[in-house]
Amino acid sequence: MLPVLIEPMNGGYRATVAGFPNLSVHAAIVVASESLKGRLHAIRQADAGKGRARLEVAYSDFLKTLKGLASYELLPYELTADLLFQS
């Protein structure tokens, strides 16, 4: 199998790789973490009346992100990979 790294919820890439049989799709746990942090921030902003989205939309987007992340095999955090990325 050919592993492919793509960002969660990126419909364009998902549609492209979905056509390949036996393709394993991965995402780094850091990507998942940042996606969830962003969605939680949107919920907090909407709850405080400061966000661009209504609370219902913010929670709907959060749910879509959770479901989207479930379709990926999440790769663990590794310090060596992080150090390479930072340099």
SENUMAR-685494 format. One record per atom (N, C-alpha, C): residue number from 1; residue in one letter; atom name; x, y, z. Coordinates in nm, 2 decimals. Each point is the difference from the previous one (the first is absolute). Layout:
# residues N
REC, NUM, A, CA, X, Y, Z;
...
This chain:
# residues 87
REC, 1, M, N, 0.08, -0.12, 0.00;
REC, 1, M, CA, -0.08, 0.12, 0.00;
REC, 1, M, C, 0.09, 0.12, 0.00;
REC, 2, L, N, -0.05, 0.10, -0.07;
REC, 2, L, CA, 0.07, 0.13, 0.00;
REC, 2, L, C, -0.06, 0.10, 0.09;
REC, 3, P, N, 0.07, 0.04, 0.11;
REC, 3, P, CA, -0.06, 0.09, 0.10;
REC, 3, P, C, 0.00, 0.14, -0.06;
REC, 4, V, N, -0.11, 0.07, 0.02;
REC, 4, V, CA, -0.01, 0.14, -0.05;
REC, 4, V, C, -0.03, 0.09, 0.12;
REC, 5, L, N, 0.07, 0.11, 0.02;
REC, 5, L, CA, -0.03, 0.09, 0.10;
REC, 5, L, C, -0.08, 0.12, -0.06;
REC, 6, I, N, -0.12, 0.02, 0.06;
REC, 6, I, CA, -0.09, 0.11, -0.04;
REC, 6, I, C, -0.06, 0.06, 0.12;
REC, 7, E, N, -0.05, 0.12, -0.02;
REC, 7, E, CA, -0.06, 0.07, 0.12;
REC, 7, E, C, -0.15, -0.05, 0.01;
REC, 8, P, N, -0.05, -0.01, 0.12;
REC, 8, P, CA, -0.14, -0.04, 0.01;
REC, 8, P, C, -0.09, 0.11, -0.05;
REC, 9, M, N, -0.11, -0.04, -0.05;
REC, 9, M, CA, -0.11, 0.08, -0.05;
REC, 9, M, C, 0.04, 0.07, -0.13;
REC, 10, N, N, 0.10, -0.04, -0.07;
REC, 10, N, CA, 0.04, 0.06, -0.13;
REC, 10, N, C, -0.07, -0.08, -0.11;
REC, 11, G, N, -0.12, 0.04, -0.03;
REC, 11, G, CA, -0.08, -0.08, -0.10;
REC, 11, G, C, 0.07, -0.02, -0.13;
REC, 12, G, N, 0.07, 0.09, -0.05;
REC, 12, G, CA, 0.07, -0.02, -0.13;
REC, 12, G, C, 0.09, -0.12, 0.00;
REC, 13, Y, N, 0.09, 0.00, 0.10;
REC, 13, Y, CA, 0.09, -0.11, 0.01;
REC, 13, Y, C, -0.07, -0.13, 0.03;
REC, 14, R, N, -0.10, 0.00, 0.09;
REC, 14, R, CA, -0.07, -0.12, 0.04;
REC, 14, R, C, -0.06, -0.06, -0.13;
REC, 15, A, N, -0.06, 0.08, -0.08;
REC, 15, A, CA, -0.07, -0.05, -0.12;
REC, 15, A, C, 0.10, -0.06, -0.09;
REC, 16, T, N, 0.12, 0.05, -0.01;
REC, 16, T, CA, 0.11, -0.05, -0.09;
REC, 16, T, C, 0.05, -0.13, 0.05;
REC, 17, V, N, 0.03, -0.02, 0.12;
REC, 17, V, CA, 0.06, -0.12, 0.05;
REC, 17, V, C, -0.11, -0.11, 0.02;
REC, 18, A, N, -0.12, 0.03, 0.01;
REC, 18, A, CA, -0.11, -0.10, 0.02;
REC, 18, A, C, -0.01, -0.09, -0.12;
REC, 19, G, N, 0.05, 0.04, -0.12;
REC, 19, G, CA, -0.01, -0.08, -0.12;
REC, 19, G, C, 0.10, -0.11, -0.01;
REC, 20, F, N, 0.10, 0.00, 0.09;
REC, 20, F, CA, 0.11, -0.10, 0.00;
REC, 20, F, C, -0.03, -0.11, 0.09;
REC, 21, P, N, 0.00, -0.13, -0.05;
REC, 21, P, CA, -0.03, -0.11, 0.09;
REC, 21, P, C, 0.12, -0.03, 0.09;
REC, 22, N, N, -0.02, -0.05, 0.12;
REC, 22, N, CA, 0.10, -0.04, 0.10;
REC, 22, N, C, 0.09, 0.12, 0.04;
REC, 23, L, N, -0.06, 0.12, 0.00;
REC, 23, L, CA, 0.08, 0.11, 0.04;
REC, 23, L, C, -0.03, 0.03, 0.15;
REC, 24, S, N, 0.11, 0.02, 0.07;
REC, 24, S, CA, -0.01, 0.03, 0.14;
REC, 24, S, C, 0.02, 0.15, 0.02;
REC, 25, V, N, -0.10, 0.07, 0.07;
REC, 25, V, CA, 0.00, 0.14, 0.01;
REC, 25, V, C, 0.03, 0.03, 0.15;
REC, 26, H, N, 0.11, 0.08, 0.02;
REC, 26, H, CA, 0.04, 0.04, 0.13;
REC, 26, H, C, 0.00, 0.15, 0.03;
REC, 27, A, N, -0.01, 0.03, 0.12;
REC, 27, A, CA, 0.02, 0.14, 0.04;
REC, 27, A, C, 0.07, 0.01, 0.13;
REC, 28, A, N, 0.09, 0.10, 0.02;
REC, 28, A, CA, 0.08, 0.01, 0.12;
REC, 28, A, C, -0.10, 0.04, 0.12;
REC, 29, I, N, 0.03, -0.05, 0.11;
REC, 29, I, CA, -0.08, 0.04, 0.12;
REC, 29, I, C, 0.01, 0.15, 0.03;
REC, 30, V, N, 0.10, 0.06, -0.04;
REC, 30, V, CA, 0.02, 0.15, 0.01;
REC, 30, V, C, -0.11, 0.07, -0.08;
REC, 31, V, N, -0.02, -0.05, -0.12;
REC, 31, V, CA, -0.10, 0.06, -0.09;
REC, 31, V, C, -0.14, -0.02, 0.06;
REC, 32, A, N, -0.02, -0.12, 0.05;
REC, 32, A, CA, -0.13, -0.02, 0.06;
REC, 32, A, C, -0.02, 0.09, 0.12;
REC, 33, S, N, 0.10, 0.02, 0.08;
REC, 33, S, CA, -0.01, 0.08, 0.12;
REC, 33, S, C, -0.03, 0.15, -0.04;
REC, 34, E, N, 0.07, 0.05, -0.10;
REC, 34, E, CA, -0.02, 0.14, -0.04;
REC, 34, E, C, -0.14, 0.01, -0.06;
REC, 35, S, N, -0.05, -0.10, -0.07;
REC, 35, S, CA, -0.13, 0.01, -0.06;
REC, 35, S, C, -0.11, 0.01, 0.11;
REC, 36, L, N, 0.02, -0.08, 0.11;
REC, 36, L, CA, -0.09, 0.00, 0.11;
REC, 36, L, C, 0.01, 0.13, 0.08;
REC, 37, K, N, 0.12, 0.05, 0.02;
REC, 37, K, CA, 0.02, 0.13, 0.07;
REC, 37, K, C, -0.07, 0.11, -0.07;
REC, 38, G, N, 0.01, 0.00, -0.13;
REC, 38, G, CA, -0.07, 0.10, -0.08;
REC, 38, G, C, -0.15, 0.00, 0.01;
REC, 39, R, N, -0.06, -0.13, 0.00;
REC, 39, R, CA, -0.14, -0.01, 0.01;
REC, 39, R, C, -0.05, 0.03, 0.14;
REC, 40, L, N, 0.08, -0.03, 0.10;
REC, 40, L, CA, -0.04, 0.03, 0.14;
REC, 40, L, C, 0.01, 0.15, 0.02;
REC, 41, H, N, 0.09, 0.07, -0.06;
REC, 41, H, CA, 0.01, 0.14, 0.01;
REC, 41, H, C, -0.12, 0.07, -0.07;
REC, 42, A, N, -0.05, -0.06, -0.11;
REC, 42, A, CA, -0.12, 0.06, -0.07;
REC, 42, A, C, -0.12, -0.02, 0.09;
REC, 43, I, N, -0.01, -0.11, 0.07;
REC, 43, I, CA, -0.11, -0.03, 0.10;
REC, 43, I, C, 0.00, 0.10, 0.11;
REC, 44, R, N, 0.12, 0.03, 0.06;
REC, 44, R, CA, 0.01, 0.09, 0.11;
REC, 44, R, C, -0.03, 0.14, -0.05;
REC, 45, Q, N, 0.04, 0.04, -0.12;
REC, 45, Q, CA, -0.03, 0.13, -0.05;
REC, 45, Q, C, -0.15, 0.02, -0.03;
REC, 46, A, N, -0.06, -0.10, -0.06;
REC, 46, A, CA, -0.14, 0.00, -0.03;
REC, 46, A, C, -0.08, 0.01, 0.13;
REC, 47, D, N, 0.04, -0.08, 0.10;
REC, 47, D, CA, -0.07, 0.00, 0.13;
REC, 47, D, C, 0.00, 0.14, 0.07;
REC, 48, A, N, 0.11, 0.07, -0.02;
REC, 48, A, CA, 0.02, 0.13, 0.06;
REC, 48, A, C, -0.06, 0.11, -0.09;
REC, 49, G, N, -0.06, -0.04, -0.12;
REC, 49, G, CA, -0.06, 0.10, -0.09;
REC, 49, G, C, 0.11, 0.08, -0.08;
REC, 50, K, N, 0.12, -0.05, 0.00;
REC, 50, K, CA, 0.11, 0.07, -0.07;
REC, 50, K, C, 0.04, -0.06, -0.13;
REC, 51, G, N, -0.05, -0.12, -0.02;
REC, 51, G, CA, 0.05, -0.08, -0.12;
REC, 51, G, C, -0.08, 0.04, -0.13;
REC, 52, R, N, 0.05, -0.04, -0.11;
REC, 52, R, CA, -0.06, 0.03, -0.13;
REC, 52, R, C, -0.12, -0.10, -0.02;
REC, 53, A, N, 0.01, -0.12, 0.07;
REC, 53, A, CA, -0.10, -0.10, -0.02;
REC, 53, A, C, -0.09, -0.01, 0.12;
REC, 54, R, N, -0.13, -0.04, -0.03;
REC, 54, R, CA, -0.09, -0.03, 0.11;
REC, 54, R, C, 0.05, -0.12, 0.07;
REC, 55, L, N, -0.05, -0.02, 0.13;
REC, 55, L, CA, 0.04, -0.11, 0.08;
REC, 55, L, C, -0.03, -0.14, -0.07;
REC, 56, E, N, -0.12, 0.00, -0.06;
REC, 56, E, CA, -0.05, -0.13, -0.06;
REC, 56, E, C, 0.10, -0.04, -0.12;
REC, 57, V, N, 0.04, 0.10, -0.07;
REC, 57, V, CA, 0.10, -0.02, -0.11;
REC, 57, V, C, 0.13, -0.04, 0.05;
REC, 58, A, N, 0.05, 0.06, 0.11;
REC, 58, A, CA, 0.13, -0.03, 0.05;
REC, 58, A, C, 0.00, -0.14, 0.05;
REC, 59, Y, N, -0.11, -0.05, 0.07;
REC, 59, Y, CA, 0.00, -0.14, 0.04;
REC, 59, Y, C, -0.02, -0.09, -0.11;
REC, 60, S, N, -0.07, 0.03, -0.11;
REC, 60, S, CA, -0.01, -0.08, -0.11;
REC, 60, S, C, 0.13, -0.02, -0.07;
REC, 61, D, N, 0.08, 0.11, -0.01;
REC, 61, D, CA, 0.13, -0.01, -0.06;
REC, 61, D, C, 0.10, -0.09, 0.08;
REC, 62, F, N, -0.02, 0.01, 0.14;
REC, 62, F, CA, 0.08, -0.08, 0.09;
REC, 62, F, C, -0.03, -0.15, -0.02;
REC, 63, L, N, -0.13, -0.03, -0.02;
REC, 63, L, CA, -0.04, -0.14, -0.02;
REC, 63, L, C, 0.06, -0.05, -0.13;
REC, 64, K, N, -0.01, 0.08, -0.11;
REC, 64, K, CA, 0.05, -0.04, -0.13;
REC, 64, K, C, 0.15, -0.02, 0.01;
REC, 65, T, N, 0.07, 0.08, 0.08;
REC, 65, T, CA, 0.15, -0.02, 0.01;
REC, 65, T, C, 0.03, -0.13, 0.07;
REC, 66, L, N, -0.08, -0.03, 0.11;
REC, 66, L, CA, 0.02, -0.13, 0.07;
REC, 66, L, C, -0.02, -0.11, -0.09;
REC, 67, K, N, -0.11, 0.00, -0.07;
REC, 67, K, CA, -0.03, -0.11, -0.09;
REC, 67, K, C, 0.10, -0.01, -0.11;
REC, 68, G, N, 0.05, 0.11, -0.05;
REC, 68, G, CA, 0.10, 0.00, -0.11;
REC, 68, G, C, 0.13, -0.06, 0.05;
REC, 69, L, N, 0.04, 0.04, 0.13;
REC, 69, L, CA, 0.12, -0.06, 0.05;
REC, 69, L, C, 0.00, -0.15, 0.02;
REC, 70, A, N, -0.12, -0.05, 0.03;
REC, 70, A, CA, -0.02, -0.14, 0.02;
REC, 70, A, C, 0.03, -0.08, -0.12;
REC, 71, S, N, 0.00, 0.06, -0.12;
REC, 71, S, CA, 0.03, -0.08, -0.12;
REC, 71, S, C, 0.15, -0.01, -0.03;
REC, 72, Y, N, 0.08, 0.06, 0.08;
REC, 72, Y, CA, 0.15, 0.00, -0.02;
REC, 72, Y, C, 0.07, -0.09, 0.11;
REC, 73, E, N, 0.10, -0.06, -0.04;
REC, 73, E, CA, 0.09, -0.06, 0.10;
REC, 73, E, C, 0.09, 0.11, 0.05;
REC, 74, L, N, -0.01, 0.02, 0.13;
REC, 74, L, CA, 0.08, 0.11, 0.06;
REC, 74, L, C, 0.14, -0.04, 0.03;
REC, 75, L, N, 0.10, 0.08, -0.04;
REC, 75, L, CA, 0.14, -0.03, 0.03;
REC, 75, L, C, 0.03, 0.06, 0.13;
REC, 76, P, N, 0.08, -0.07, 0.09;
REC, 76, P, CA, 0.04, 0.06, 0.13;
REC, 76, P, C, 0.09, 0.12, -0.02;
REC, 77, Y, N, 0.01, 0.08, 0.11;
REC, 77, Y, CA, 0.10, 0.11, 0.01;
REC, 77, Y, C, 0.14, -0.06, 0.02;
REC, 78, E, N, 0.09, 0.05, -0.08;
REC, 78, E, CA, 0.14, -0.04, 0.02;
REC, 78, E, C, 0.09, 0.12, 0.00;
REC, 79, L, N, 0.08, 0.01, 0.11;
REC, 79, L, CA, 0.08, 0.12, 0.01;
REC, 79, L, C, 0.10, 0.02, -0.11;
REC, 80, T, N, 0.05, -0.11, -0.06;
REC, 80, T, CA, 0.10, 0.01, -0.11;
REC, 80, T, C, -0.07, 0.06, -0.12;
REC, 81, A, N, -0.12, -0.04, -0.03;
REC, 81, A, CA, -0.08, 0.06, -0.11;
REC, 81, A, C, -0.03, 0.14, 0.02;
REC, 82, D, N, -0.04, 0.04, 0.13;
REC, 82, D, CA, -0.02, 0.13, 0.03;
REC, 82, D, C, 0.12, 0.09, -0.02;
REC, 83, L, N, 0.11, -0.05, 0.04;
REC, 83, L, CA, 0.13, 0.08, -0.01;
REC, 83, L, C, 0.03, 0.02, -0.15;
REC, 84, L, N, -0.02, -0.10, -0.08;
REC, 84, L, CA, 0.02, 0.02, -0.14;
REC, 84, L, C, -0.09, 0.10, -0.06;
REC, 85, F, N, -0.13, 0.00, 0.04;
REC, 85, F, CA, -0.10, 0.09, -0.05;
REC, 85, F, C, 0.03, 0.14, 0.04;
REC, 86, Q, N, 0.05, 0.02, 0.12;
REC, 86, Q, CA, 0.04, 0.13, 0.06;
REC, 86, Q, C, 0.12, 0.07, -0.07;
REC, 87, S, N, 0.09, -0.09, -0.05;
REC, 87, S, CA, 0.12, 0.06, -0.06;
REC, 87, S, C, -0.02, 0.04, -0.15;
